[in-house]
Amino acid sequence: MEIMKHSYRKRGTVEFIFNKFPQSKVVFYPIKNYYFIRTVKWHSEDPIVTRGDLEEMELLSNELLGTIEFYKQRKNYRE
């Protein structure tokens, strides 16, 4: 999966579009020092988003935004 586009929104949120889900918008919200998925504006033409997809999206977005080290320090992070 790759990031196709991202844009900064109000209140620190960032909206991403991923190549696996080109019609759906994923909104990330800052929590502590990293970003976490707040909502997925899923489009019916895209495949269903799984938990594994969400985790991959979080890794990619935090890596792009430079917060990957903080994301990996969270309690529920699994390698």
mmCIF file of the N, C-alpha and C atoms, coordinates in Angstrom:
data_MODEL
# 
_entry.id   MODEL 
# 
loop_
_atom_site.group_PDB 
_atom_site.id 
_atom_site.type_symbol 
_atom_site.label_atom_id 
_atom_site.label_alt_id 
_atom_site.label_comp_id 
_atom_site.label_asym_id 
_atom_site.label_entity_id 
_atom_site.label_seq_id 
_atom_site.pdbx_PDB_ins_code 
_atom_site.Cartn_x 
_atom_site.Cartn_y 
_atom_site.Cartn_z 
_atom_site.occupancy 
_atom_site.B_iso_or_equiv 
_atom_site.pdbx_formal_charge 
_atom_site.auth_seq_id 
_atom_site.auth_comp_id 
_atom_site.auth_asym_id 
_atom_site.auth_atom_id 
_atom_site.pdbx_PDB_model_num 
ATOM 1   N N  . MET A 1 1  ? 0.846   -1.174 0.000  1.00 0.00 ? 1  MET A N  1 
ATOM 2   C CA . MET A 1 1  ? 0.000   0.000  0.000  1.00 0.00 ? 1  MET A CA 1 
ATOM 3   C C  . MET A 1 1  ? 0.890   1.234  0.000  1.00 0.00 ? 1  MET A C  1 
ATOM 4   N N  . GLU A 1 2  ? 0.479   2.255  -0.720 1.00 0.00 ? 2  GLU A N  1 
ATOM 5   C CA . GLU A 1 2  ? 1.227   3.510  -0.786 1.00 0.00 ? 2  GLU A CA 1 
ATOM 6   C C  . GLU A 1 2  ? 0.284   4.694  -0.587 1.00 0.00 ? 2  GLU A C  1 
ATOM 7   N N  . ILE A 1 3  ? 0.840   5.798  -0.128 1.00 0.00 ? 3  ILE A N  1 
ATOM 8   C CA . ILE A 1 3  ? 0.086   7.036  0.032  1.00 0.00 ? 3  ILE A CA 1 
ATOM 9   C C  . ILE A 1 3  ? 0.025   7.741  -1.321 1.00 0.00 ? 3  ILE A C  1 
ATOM 10  N N  . MET A 1 4  ? -1.183  8.028  -1.773 1.00 0.00 ? 4  MET A N  1 
ATOM 11  C CA . MET A 1 4  ? -1.346  8.750  -3.028 1.00 0.00 ? 4  MET A CA 1 
ATOM 12  C C  . MET A 1 4  ? -1.339  10.258 -2.801 1.00 0.00 ? 4  MET A C  1 
ATOM 13  N N  . LYS A 1 5  ? -1.993  10.668 -1.716 1.00 0.00 ? 5  LYS A N  1 
ATOM 14  C CA . LYS A 1 5  ? -2.172  12.095 -1.465 1.00 0.00 ? 5  LYS A CA 1 
ATOM 15  C C  . LYS A 1 5  ? -2.443  12.301 0.022  1.00 0.00 ? 5  LYS A C  1 
ATOM 16  N N  . HIS A 1 6  ? -2.010  13.446 0.530  1.00 0.00 ? 6  HIS A N  1 
ATOM 17  C CA . HIS A 1 6  ? -2.380  13.820 1.891  1.00 0.00 ? 6  HIS A CA 1 
ATOM 18  C C  . HIS A 1 6  ? -2.550  15.332 1.963  1.00 0.00 ? 6  HIS A C  1 
ATOM 19  N N  . SER A 1 7  ? -3.394  15.758 2.892  1.00 0.00 ? 7  SER A N  1 
ATOM 20  C CA . SER A 1 7  ? -3.613  17.191 3.066  1.00 0.00 ? 7  SER A CA 1 
ATOM 21  C C  . SER A 1 7  ? -3.910  17.471 4.540  1.00 0.00 ? 7  SER A C  1 
ATOM 22  N N  . TYR A 1 8  ? -3.459  18.631 4.971  1.00 0.00 ? 8  TYR A N  1 
ATOM 23  C CA . TYR A 1 8  ? -3.664  19.046 6.355  1.00 0.00 ? 8  TYR A CA 1 
ATOM 24  C C  . TYR A 1 8  ? -5.034  19.698 6.482  1.00 0.00 ? 8  TYR A C  1 
ATOM 25  N N  . ARG A 1 9  ? -5.723  19.393 7.575  1.00 0.00 ? 9  ARG A N  1 
ATOM 26  C CA . ARG A 1 9  ? -7.068  19.894 7.820  1.00 0.00 ? 9  ARG A CA 1 
ATOM 27  C C  . ARG A 1 9  ? -7.076  20.711 9.113  1.00 0.00 ? 9  ARG A C  1 
ATOM 28  N N  . LYS A 1 10 ? -8.267  21.078 9.558  1.00 0.00 ? 10 LYS A N  1 
ATOM 29  C CA . LYS A 1 10 ? -8.422  21.843 10.801 1.00 0.00 ? 10 LYS A CA 1 
ATOM 30  C C  . LYS A 1 10 ? -8.043  21.009 12.018 1.00 0.00 ? 10 LYS A C  1 
ATOM 31  N N  . ARG A 1 11 ? -7.682  21.698 13.077 1.00 0.00 ? 11 ARG A N  1 
ATOM 32  C CA . ARG A 1 11 ? -7.418  21.109 14.396 1.00 0.00 ? 11 ARG A CA 1 
ATOM 33  C C  . ARG A 1 11 ? -6.367  20.010 14.368 1.00 0.00 ? 11 ARG A C  1 
ATOM 34  N N  . GLY A 1 12 ? -5.403  20.136 13.500 1.00 0.00 ? 12 GLY A N  1 
ATOM 35  C CA . GLY A 1 12 ? -4.293  19.199 13.465 1.00 0.00 ? 12 GLY A CA 1 
ATOM 36  C C  . GLY A 1 12 ? -4.544  17.894 12.743 1.00 0.00 ? 12 GLY A C  1 
ATOM 37  N N  . THR A 1 13 ? -5.729  17.706 12.190 1.00 0.00 ? 13 THR A N  1 
ATOM 38  C CA . THR A 1 13 ? -6.003  16.458 11.488 1.00 0.00 ? 13 THR A CA 1 
ATOM 39  C C  . THR A 1 13 ? -5.355  16.455 10.111 1.00 0.00 ? 13 THR A C  1 
ATOM 40  N N  . VAL A 1 14 ? -5.088  15.255 9.609  1.00 0.00 ? 14 VAL A N  1 
ATOM 41  C CA . VAL A 1 14 ? -4.487  15.080 8.297  1.00 0.00 ? 14 VAL A CA 1 
ATOM 42  C C  . VAL A 1 14 ? -5.325  14.044 7.546  1.00 0.00 ? 14 VAL A C  1 
ATOM 43  N N  . GLU A 1 15 ? -5.661  14.354 6.300  1.00 0.00 ? 15 GLU A N  1 
ATOM 44  C CA . GLU A 1 15 ? -6.472  13.451 5.478  1.00 0.00 ? 15 GLU A CA 1 
ATOM 45  C C  . GLU A 1 15 ? -5.584  12.766 4.449  1.00 0.00 ? 15 GLU A C  1 
ATOM 46  N N  . PHE A 1 16 ? -5.681  11.442 4.361  1.00 0.00 ? 16 PHE A N  1 
ATOM 47  C CA . PHE A 1 16 ? -4.873  10.653 3.447  1.00 0.00 ? 16 PHE A CA 1 
ATOM 48  C C  . PHE A 1 16 ? -5.745  9.900  2.464  1.00 0.00 ? 16 PHE A C  1 
ATOM 49  N N  . ILE A 1 17 ? -5.187  9.641  1.270  1.00 0.00 ? 17 ILE A N  1 
ATOM 50  C CA . ILE A 1 17 ? -5.787  8.743  0.295  1.00 0.00 ? 17 ILE A CA 1 
ATOM 51  C C  . ILE A 1 17 ? -4.707  7.725  -0.063 1.00 0.00 ? 17 ILE A C  1 
ATOM 52  N N  . PHE A 1 18 ? -5.052  6.443  0.053  1.00 0.00 ? 18 PHE A N  1 
ATOM 53  C CA . PHE A 1 18 ? -4.120  5.355  -0.212 1.00 0.00 ? 18 PHE A CA 1 
ATOM 54  C C  . PHE A 1 18 ? -4.483  4.669  -1.528 1.00 0.00 ? 18 PHE A C  1 
ATOM 55  N N  . ASN A 1 19 ? -3.468  4.118  -2.209 1.00 0.00 ? 19 ASN A N  1 
ATOM 56  C CA . ASN A 1 19 ? -3.707  3.534  -3.529 1.00 0.00 ? 19 ASN A CA 1 
ATOM 57  C C  . ASN A 1 19 ? -4.601  2.297  -3.480 1.00 0.00 ? 19 ASN A C  1 
ATOM 58  N N  . LYS A 1 20 ? -4.643  1.568  -2.387 1.00 0.00 ? 20 LYS A N  1 
ATOM 59  C CA . LYS A 1 20 ? -5.511  0.396  -2.263 1.00 0.00 ? 20 LYS A CA 1 
ATOM 60  C C  . LYS A 1 20 ? -6.984  0.798  -2.118 1.00 0.00 ? 20 LYS A C  1 
ATOM 61  N N  . PHE A 1 21 ? -7.224  2.006  -1.620 1.00 0.00 ? 21 PHE A N  1 
ATOM 62  C CA . PHE A 1 21 ? -8.580  2.535  -1.402 1.00 0.00 ? 21 PHE A CA 1 
ATOM 63  C C  . PHE A 1 21 ? -8.675  3.938  -2.000 1.00 0.00 ? 21 PHE A C  1 
ATOM 64  N N  . PRO A 1 22 ? -8.618  4.066  -3.337 1.00 0.00 ? 22 PRO A N  1 
ATOM 65  C CA . PRO A 1 22 ? -8.502  5.395  -3.961 1.00 0.00 ? 22 PRO A CA 1 
ATOM 66  C C  . PRO A 1 22 ? -9.726  6.299  -3.805 1.00 0.00 ? 22 PRO A C  1 
ATOM 67  N N  . GLN A 1 23 ? -10.878 5.746  -3.519 1.00 0.00 ? 23 GLN A N  1 
ATOM 68  C CA . GLN A 1 23 ? -12.085 6.561  -3.373 1.00 0.00 ? 23 GLN A CA 1 
ATOM 69  C C  . GLN A 1 23 ? -12.378 6.932  -1.919 1.00 0.00 ? 23 GLN A C  1 
ATOM 70  N N  . SER A 1 24 ? -11.697 6.300  -0.985 1.00 0.00 ? 24 SER A N  1 
ATOM 71  C CA . SER A 1 24 ? -11.955 6.510  0.441  1.00 0.00 ? 24 SER A CA 1 
ATOM 72  C C  . SER A 1 24 ? -10.938 7.474  1.042  1.00 0.00 ? 24 SER A C  1 
ATOM 73  N N  . LYS A 1 25 ? -11.405 8.295  1.965  1.00 0.00 ? 25 LYS A N  1 
ATOM 74  C CA . LYS A 1 25 ? -10.544 9.246  2.656  1.00 0.00 ? 25 LYS A CA 1 
ATOM 75  C C  . LYS A 1 25 ? -10.365 8.787  4.095  1.00 0.00 ? 25 LYS A C  1 
ATOM 76  N N  . VAL A 1 26 ? -9.122  8.803  4.551  1.00 0.00 ? 26 VAL A N  1 
ATOM 77  C CA . VAL A 1 26 ? -8.796  8.373  5.907  1.00 0.00 ? 26 VAL A CA 1 
ATOM 78  C C  . VAL A 1 26 ? -8.319  9.595  6.682  1.00 0.00 ? 26 VAL A C  1 
ATOM 79  N N  . VAL A 1 27 ? -8.986  9.883  7.787  1.00 0.00 ? 27 VAL A N  1 
ATOM 80  C CA . VAL A 1 27 ? -8.671  11.068 8.591  1.00 0.00 ? 27 VAL A CA 1 
ATOM 81  C C  . VAL A 1 27 ? -7.897  10.641 9.832  1.00 0.00 ? 27 VAL A C  1 
ATOM 82  N N  . PHE A 1 28 ? -6.722  11.239 10.011 1.00 0.00 ? 28 PHE A N  1 
ATOM 83  C CA . PHE A 1 28 ? -5.865  10.973 11.167 1.00 0.00 ? 28 PHE A CA 1 
ATOM 84  C C  . PHE A 1 28 ? -5.935  12.148 12.122 1.00 0.00 ? 28 PHE A C  1 
ATOM 85  N N  . TYR A 1 29 ? -5.863  11.833 13.411 1.00 0.00 ? 29 TYR A N  1 
ATOM 86  C CA . TYR A 1 29 ? -5.933  12.835 14.465 1.00 0.00 ? 29 TYR A CA 1 
ATOM 87  C C  . TYR A 1 29 ? -4.691  12.687 15.348 1.00 0.00 ? 29 TYR A C  1 
ATOM 88  N N  . PRO A 1 30 ? -4.082  13.787 15.762 1.00 0.00 ? 30 PRO A N  1 
ATOM 89  C CA . PRO A 1 30 ? -2.898  13.664 16.616 1.00 0.00 ? 30 PRO A CA 1 
ATOM 90  C C  . PRO A 1 30 ? -3.270  13.231 18.032 1.00 0.00 ? 30 PRO A C  1 
ATOM 91  N N  . ILE A 1 31 ? -2.572  12.204 18.508 1.00 0.00 ? 31 ILE A N  1 
ATOM 92  C CA . ILE A 1 31 ? -2.718  11.735 19.888 1.00 0.00 ? 31 ILE A CA 1 
ATOM 93  C C  . ILE A 1 31 ? -1.317  11.706 20.467 1.00 0.00 ? 31 ILE A C  1 
ATOM 94  N N  . LYS A 1 32 ? -1.093  12.438 21.512 1.00 0.00 ? 32 LYS A N  1 
ATOM 95  C CA . LYS A 1 32 ? 0.237   12.602 22.095 1.00 0.00 ? 32 LYS A CA 1 
ATOM 96  C C  . LYS A 1 32 ? 1.193   13.082 21.006 1.00 0.00 ? 32 LYS A C  1 
ATOM 97  N N  . ASN A 1 33 ? 2.182   12.269 20.631 1.00 0.00 ? 33 ASN A N  1 
ATOM 98  C CA . ASN A 1 33 ? 3.170   12.698 19.647 1.00 0.00 ? 33 ASN A CA 1 
ATOM 99  C C  . ASN A 1 33 ? 3.098   11.920 18.341 1.00 0.00 ? 33 ASN A C  1 
ATOM 100 N N  . TYR A 1 34 ? 1.982   11.252 18.079 1.00 0.00 ? 34 TYR A N  1 
ATOM 101 C CA . TYR A 1 34 ? 1.828   10.499 16.843 1.00 0.00 ? 34 TYR A CA 1 
ATOM 102 C C  . TYR A 1 34 ? 0.402   10.658 16.319 1.00 0.00 ? 34 TYR A C  1 
ATOM 103 N N  . TYR A 1 35 ? 0.130   10.089 15.141 1.00 0.00 ? 35 TYR A N  1 
ATOM 104 C CA . TYR A 1 35 ? -1.185  10.205 14.520 1.00 0.00 ? 35 TYR A CA 1 
ATOM 105 C C  . TYR A 1 35 ? -1.889  8.856  14.514 1.00 0.00 ? 35 TYR A C  1 
ATOM 106 N N  . PHE A 1 36 ? -3.193  8.894  14.758 1.00 0.00 ? 36 PHE A N  1 
ATOM 107 C CA . PHE A 1 36 ? -4.021  7.699  14.866 1.00 0.00 ? 36 PHE A CA 1 
ATOM 108 C C  . PHE A 1 36 ? -5.250  7.898  13.987 1.00 0.00 ? 36 PHE A C  1 
ATOM 109 N N  . ILE A 1 37 ? -5.760  6.834  13.399 1.00 0.00 ? 37 ILE A N  1 
ATOM 110 C CA . ILE A 1 37 ? -6.936  6.956  12.523 1.00 0.00 ? 37 ILE A CA 1 
ATOM 111 C C  . ILE A 1 37 ? -8.153  7.342  13.351 1.00 0.00 ? 37 ILE A C  1 
ATOM 112 N N  . ARG A 1 38 ? -8.803  8.408  12.920 1.00 0.00 ? 38 ARG A N  1 
ATOM 113 C CA . ARG A 1 38 ? -10.035 8.833  13.574 1.00 0.00 ? 38 ARG A CA 1 
ATOM 114 C C  . ARG A 1 38 ? -11.240 8.275  12.837 1.00 0.00 ? 38 ARG A C  1 
ATOM 115 N N  . THR A 1 39 ? -11.283 8.466  11.528 1.00 0.00 ? 39 THR A N  1 
ATOM 116 C CA . THR A 1 39 ? -12.395 7.937  10.725 1.00 0.00 ? 39 THR A CA 1 
ATOM 117 C C  . THR A 1 39 ? -11.891 7.521  9.352  1.00 0.00 ? 39 THR A C  1 
ATOM 118 N N  . VAL A 1 40 ? -12.648 6.618  8.747  1.00 0.00 ? 40 VAL A N  1 
ATOM 119 C CA . VAL A 1 40 ? -12.429 6.246  7.353  1.00 0.00 ? 40 VAL A CA 1 
ATOM 120 C C  . VAL A 1 40 ? -13.729 6.562  6.618  1.00 0.00 ? 40 VAL A C  1 
ATOM 121 N N  . LYS A 1 41 ? -13.656 7.495  5.690  1.00 0.00 ? 41 LYS A N  1 
ATOM 122 C CA . LYS A 1 41 ? -14.829 7.843  4.879  1.00 0.00 ? 41 LYS A CA 1 
ATOM 123 C C  . LYS A 1 41 ? -14.837 6.877  3.694  1.00 0.00 ? 41 LYS A C  1 
ATOM 124 N N  . TRP A 1 42 ? -15.316 5.658  3.967  1.00 0.00 ? 42 TRP A N  1 
ATOM 125 C CA . TRP A 1 42 ? -15.241 4.546  3.034  1.00 0.00 ? 42 TRP A CA 1 
ATOM 126 C C  . TRP A 1 42 ? -16.217 4.735  1.874  1.00 0.00 ? 42 TRP A C  1 
ATOM 127 N N  . HIS A 1 43 ? -15.756 4.414  0.671  1.00 0.00 ? 43 HIS A N  1 
ATOM 128 C CA . HIS A 1 43 ? -16.561 4.484  -0.539 1.00 0.00 ? 43 HIS A CA 1 
ATOM 129 C C  . HIS A 1 43 ? -16.873 3.062  -0.980 1.00 0.00 ? 43 HIS A C  1 
ATOM 130 N N  . SER A 1 44 ? -18.098 2.809  -1.428 1.00 0.00 ? 44 SER A N  1 
ATOM 131 C CA . SER A 1 44 ? -18.541 1.448  -1.757 1.00 0.00 ? 44 SER A CA 1 
ATOM 132 C C  . SER A 1 44 ? -17.782 0.824  -2.930 1.00 0.00 ? 44 SER A C  1 
ATOM 133 N N  . GLU A 1 45 ? -17.101 1.617  -3.747 1.00 0.00 ? 45 GLU A N  1 
ATOM 134 C CA . GLU A 1 45 ? -16.319 1.070  -4.862 1.00 0.00 ? 45 GLU A CA 1 
ATOM 135 C C  . GLU A 1 45 ? -14.979 0.492  -4.403 1.00 0.00 ? 45 GLU A C  1 
ATOM 136 N N  . ASP A 1 46 ? -14.567 0.793  -3.194 1.00 0.00 ? 46 ASP A N  1 
ATOM 137 C CA . ASP A 1 46 ? -13.300 0.303  -2.651 1.00 0.00 ? 46 ASP A CA 1 
ATOM 138 C C  . ASP A 1 46 ? -13.524 -1.007 -1.900 1.00 0.00 ? 46 ASP A C  1 
ATOM 139 N N  . PRO A 1 47 ? -12.454 -1.825 -1.756 1.00 0.00 ? 47 PRO A N  1 
ATOM 140 C CA . PRO A 1 47 ? -12.582 -3.039 -0.941 1.00 0.00 ? 47 PRO A CA 1 
ATOM 141 C C  . PRO A 1 47 ? -12.802 -2.681 0.528  1.00 0.00 ? 47 PRO A C  1 
ATOM 142 N N  . ILE A 1 48 ? -13.294 -3.652 1.282  1.00 0.00 ? 48 ILE A N  1 
ATOM 143 C CA . ILE A 1 48 ? -13.534 -3.431 2.707  1.00 0.00 ? 48 ILE A CA 1 
ATOM 144 C C  . ILE A 1 48 ? -12.197 -3.273 3.429  1.00 0.00 ? 48 ILE A C  1 
ATOM 145 N N  . VAL A 1 49 ? -12.143 -2.313 4.333  1.00 0.00 ? 49 VAL A N  1 
ATOM 146 C CA . VAL A 1 49 ? -10.926 -2.015 5.088  1.00 0.00 ? 49 VAL A CA 1 
ATOM 147 C C  . VAL A 1 49 ? -10.840 -2.972 6.273  1.00 0.00 ? 49 VAL A C  1 
ATOM 148 N N  . THR A 1 50 ? -9.731  -3.693 6.378  1.00 0.00 ? 50 THR A N  1 
ATOM 149 C CA . THR A 1 50 ? -9.528  -4.631 7.484  1.00 0.00 ? 50 THR A CA 1 
ATOM 150 C C  . THR A 1 50 ? -8.668  -3.988 8.571  1.00 0.00 ? 50 THR A C  1 
ATOM 151 N N  . ARG A 1 51 ? -8.564  -4.660 9.709  1.00 0.00 ? 51 ARG A N  1 
ATOM 152 C CA . ARG A 1 51 ? -7.741  -4.163 10.813 1.00 0.00 ? 51 ARG A CA 1 
ATOM 153 C C  . ARG A 1 51 ? -6.264  -4.087 10.389 1.00 0.00 ? 51 ARG A C  1 
ATOM 154 N N  . GLY A 1 52 ? -5.834  -5.061 9.612  1.00 0.00 ? 52 GLY A N  1 
ATOM 155 C CA . GLY A 1 52 ? -4.464  -5.046 9.108  1.00 0.00 ? 52 GLY A CA 1 
ATOM 156 C C  . GLY A 1 52 ? -4.198  -3.855 8.208  1.00 0.00 ? 52 GLY A C  1 
ATOM 157 N N  . ASP A 1 53 ? -5.198  -3.500 7.382  1.00 0.00 ? 53 ASP A N  1 
ATOM 158 C CA . ASP A 1 53 ? -5.073  -2.315 6.527  1.00 0.00 ? 53 ASP A CA 1 
ATOM 159 C C  . ASP A 1 53 ? -4.944  -1.050 7.362  1.00 0.00 ? 53 ASP A C  1 
ATOM 160 N N  . LEU A 1 54 ? -5.725  -0.962 8.423  1.00 0.00 ? 54 LEU A N  1 
ATOM 161 C CA . LEU A 1 54 ? -5.669  0.215  9.294  1.00 0.00 ? 54 LEU A CA 1 
ATOM 162 C C  . LEU A 1 54 ? -4.292  0.360  9.939  1.00 0.00 ? 54 LEU A C  1 
ATOM 163 N N  . GLU A 1 55 ? -3.733  -0.750 10.396 1.00 0.00 ? 55 GLU A N  1 
ATOM 164 C CA . GLU A 1 55 ? -2.410  -0.706 11.020 1.00 0.00 ? 55 GLU A CA 1 
ATOM 165 C C  . GLU A 1 55 ? -1.344  -0.279 10.012 1.00 0.00 ? 55 GLU A C  1 
ATOM 166 N N  . GLU A 1 56 ? -1.447  -0.799 8.770  1.00 0.00 ? 56 GLU A N  1 
ATOM 167 C CA . GLU A 1 56 ? -0.492  -0.418 7.734  1.00 0.00 ? 56 GLU A CA 1 
ATOM 168 C C  . GLU A 1 56 ? -0.621  1.070  7.393  1.00 0.00 ? 56 GLU A C  1 
ATOM 169 N N  . MET A 1 57 ? -1.851  1.582  7.349  1.00 0.00 ? 57 MET A N  1 
ATOM 170 C CA . MET A 1 57 ? -2.075  3.004  7.085  1.00 0.00 ? 57 MET A CA 1 
ATOM 171 C C  . MET A 1 57 ? -1.439  3.863  8.179  1.00 0.00 ? 57 MET A C  1 
ATOM 172 N N  . GLU A 1 58 ? -1.598  3.438  9.436  1.00 0.00 ? 58 GLU A N  1 
ATOM 173 C CA . GLU A 1 58 ? -1.019  4.194  10.547 1.00 0.00 ? 58 GLU A CA 1 
ATOM 174 C C  . GLU A 1 58 ? 0.501   4.217  10.464 1.00 0.00 ? 58 GLU A C  1 
ATOM 175 N N  . LEU A 1 59 ? 1.107   3.082  10.135 1.00 0.00 ? 59 LEU A N  1 
ATOM 176 C CA . LEU A 1 59 ? 2.565   3.029  9.996  1.00 0.00 ? 59 LEU A CA 1 
ATOM 177 C C  . LEU A 1 59 ? 3.052   3.947  8.880  1.00 0.00 ? 59 LEU A C  1 
ATOM 178 N N  . LEU A 1 60 ? 2.412   3.874  7.715  1.00 0.00 ? 60 LEU A N  1 
ATOM 179 C CA . LEU A 1 60 ? 2.819   4.690  6.574  1.00 0.00 ? 60 LEU A CA 1 
ATOM 180 C C  . LEU A 1 60 ? 2.669   6.181  6.862  1.00 0.00 ? 60 LEU A C  1 
ATOM 181 N N  . SER A 1 61 ? 1.547   6.554  7.462  1.00 0.00 ? 61 SER A N  1 
ATOM 182 C CA . SER A 1 61 ? 1.301   7.975  7.707  1.00 0.00 ? 61 SER A CA 1 
ATOM 183 C C  . SER A 1 61 ? 2.251   8.533  8.764  1.00 0.00 ? 61 SER A C  1 
ATOM 184 N N  . ASN A 1 62 ? 2.491   7.779  9.832  1.00 0.00 ? 62 ASN A N  1 
ATOM 185 C CA . ASN A 1 62 ? 3.407   8.250  10.870 1.00 0.00 ? 62 ASN A CA 1 
ATOM 186 C C  . ASN A 1 62 ? 4.840   8.311  10.361 1.00 0.00 ? 62 ASN A C  1 
ATOM 187 N N  . GLU A 1 63 ? 5.199   7.406  9.464  1.00 0.00 ? 63 GLU A N  1 
ATOM 188 C CA . GLU A 1 63 ? 6.523   7.460  8.860  1.00 0.00 ? 63 GLU A CA 1 
ATOM 189 C C  . GLU A 1 63 ? 6.674   8.715  8.003  1.00 0.00 ? 63 GLU A C  1 
ATOM 190 N N  . LEU A 1 64 ? 5.656   9.023  7.207  1.00 0.00 ? 64 LEU A N  1 
ATOM 191 C CA . LEU A 1 64 ? 5.688   10.221 6.364  1.00 0.00 ? 64 LEU A CA 1 
ATOM 192 C C  . LEU A 1 64 ? 5.751   11.496 7.199  1.00 0.00 ? 64 LEU A C  1 
ATOM 193 N N  . LEU A 1 65 ? 5.005   11.530 8.292  1.00 0.00 ? 65 LEU A N  1 
ATOM 194 C CA . LEU A 1 65 ? 4.916   12.734 9.116  1.00 0.00 ? 65 LEU A CA 1 
ATOM 195 C C  . LEU A 1 65 ? 6.066   12.855 10.120 1.00 0.00 ? 65 LEU A C  1 
ATOM 196 N N  . GLY A 1 66 ? 6.942   11.850 10.181 1.00 0.00 ? 66 GLY A N  1 
ATOM 197 C CA . GLY A 1 66 ? 8.097   11.921 11.065 1.00 0.00 ? 66 GLY A CA 1 
ATOM 198 C C  . GLY A 1 66 ? 7.807   11.583 12.512 1.00 0.00 ? 66 GLY A C  1 
ATOM 199 N N  . THR A 1 67 ? 6.719   10.883 12.776 1.00 0.00 ? 67 THR A N  1 
ATOM 200 C CA . THR A 1 67 ? 6.350   10.543 14.153 1.00 0.00 ? 67 THR A CA 1 
ATOM 201 C C  . THR A 1 67 ? 6.380   9.038  14.401 1.00 0.00 ? 67 THR A C  1 
ATOM 202 N N  . ILE A 1 68 ? 7.077   8.292  13.542 1.00 0.00 ? 68 ILE A N  1 
ATOM 203 C CA . ILE A 1 68 ? 7.070   6.831  13.627 1.00 0.00 ? 68 ILE A CA 1 
ATOM 204 C C  . ILE A 1 68 ? 7.687   6.317  14.930 1.00 0.00 ? 68 ILE A C  1 
ATOM 205 N N  . GLU A 1 69 ? 8.696   6.967  15.449 1.00 0.00 ? 69 GLU A N  1 
ATOM 206 C CA . GLU A 1 69 ? 9.321   6.506  16.697 1.00 0.00 ? 69 GLU A CA 1 
ATOM 207 C C  . GLU A 1 69 ? 8.352   6.613  17.874 1.00 0.00 ? 69 GLU A C  1 
ATOM 208 N N  . PHE A 1 70 ? 7.565   7.681  17.918 1.00 0.00 ? 70 PHE A N  1 
ATOM 209 C CA . PHE A 1 70 ? 6.563   7.828  18.981 1.00 0.00 ? 70 PHE A CA 1 
ATOM 210 C C  . PHE A 1 70 ? 5.457   6.798  18.814 1.00 0.00 ? 70 PHE A C  1 
ATOM 211 N N  . TYR A 1 71 ? 5.081   6.524  17.578 1.00 0.00 ? 71 TYR A N  1 
ATOM 212 C CA . TYR A 1 71 ? 4.037   5.534  17.300 1.00 0.00 ? 71 TYR A CA 1 
ATOM 213 C C  . TYR A 1 71 ? 4.483   4.145  17.769 1.00 0.00 ? 71 TYR A C  1 
ATOM 214 N N  . LYS A 1 72 ? 5.738   3.794  17.553 1.00 0.00 ? 72 LYS A N  1 
ATOM 215 C CA . LYS A 1 72 ? 6.246   2.479  17.944 1.00 0.00 ? 72 LYS A CA 1 
ATOM 216 C C  . LYS A 1 72 ? 6.376   2.329  19.454 1.00 0.00 ? 72 LYS A C  1 
ATOM 217 N N  . GLN A 1 73 ? 6.386   3.427  20.200 1.00 0.00 ? 73 GLN A N  1 
ATOM 218 C CA . GLN A 1 73 ? 6.500   3.376  21.657 1.00 0.00 ? 73 GLN A CA 1 
ATOM 219 C C  . GLN A 1 73 ? 5.161   3.189  22.354 1.00 0.00 ? 73 GLN A C  1 
ATOM 220 N N  . ARG A 1 74 ? 4.069   3.230  21.600 1.00 0.00 ? 74 ARG A N  1 
ATOM 221 C CA . ARG A 1 74 ? 2.753   3.103  22.243 1.00 0.00 ? 74 ARG A CA 1 
ATOM 222 C C  . ARG A 1 74 ? 2.547   1.691  22.781 1.00 0.00 ? 74 ARG A C  1 
ATOM 223 N N  . LYS A 1 75 ? 1.644   1.538  23.726 1.00 0.00 ? 75 LYS A N  1 
ATOM 224 C CA . LYS A 1 75 ? 1.460   0.294  24.452 1.00 0.00 ? 75 LYS A CA 1 
ATOM 225 C C  . LYS A 1 75 ? 0.998   -0.862 23.557 1.00 0.00 ? 75 LYS A C  1 
ATOM 226 N N  . ASN A 1 76 ? 0.125   -0.624 22.601 1.00 0.00 ? 76 ASN A N  1 
ATOM 227 C CA . ASN A 1 76 ? -0.446  -1.678 21.768 1.00 0.00 ? 76 ASN A CA 1 
ATOM 228 C C  . ASN A 1 76 ? 0.309   -1.944 20.476 1.00 0.00 ? 76 ASN A C  1 
ATOM 229 N N  . TYR A 1 77 ? 1.493   -1.401 20.322 1.00 0.00 ? 77 TYR A N  1 
ATOM 230 C CA . TYR A 1 77 ? 2.252   -1.605 19.082 1.00 0.00 ? 77 TYR A CA 1 
ATOM 231 C C  . TYR A 1 77 ? 2.834   -3.009 19.035 1.00 0.00 ? 77 TYR A C  1 
ATOM 232 N N  . ARG A 1 78 ? 2.664   -3.679 17.887 1.00 0.00 ? 78 ARG A N  1 
ATOM 233 C CA . ARG A 1 78 ? 3.234   -5.012 17.658 1.00 0.00 ? 78 ARG A CA 1 
ATOM 234 C C  . ARG A 1 78 ? 4.094   -4.962 16.411 1.00 0.00 ? 78 ARG A C  1 
ATOM 235 N N  . GLU A 1 79 ? 5.259   -5.566 16.468 1.00 0.00 ? 79 GLU A N  1 
ATOM 236 C CA . GLU A 1 79 ? 6.149   -5.633 15.291 1.00 0.00 ? 79 GLU A CA 1 
ATOM 237 C C  . GLU A 1 79 ? 5.603   -6.604 14.283 1.00 0.00 ? 79 GLU A C  1 
# 
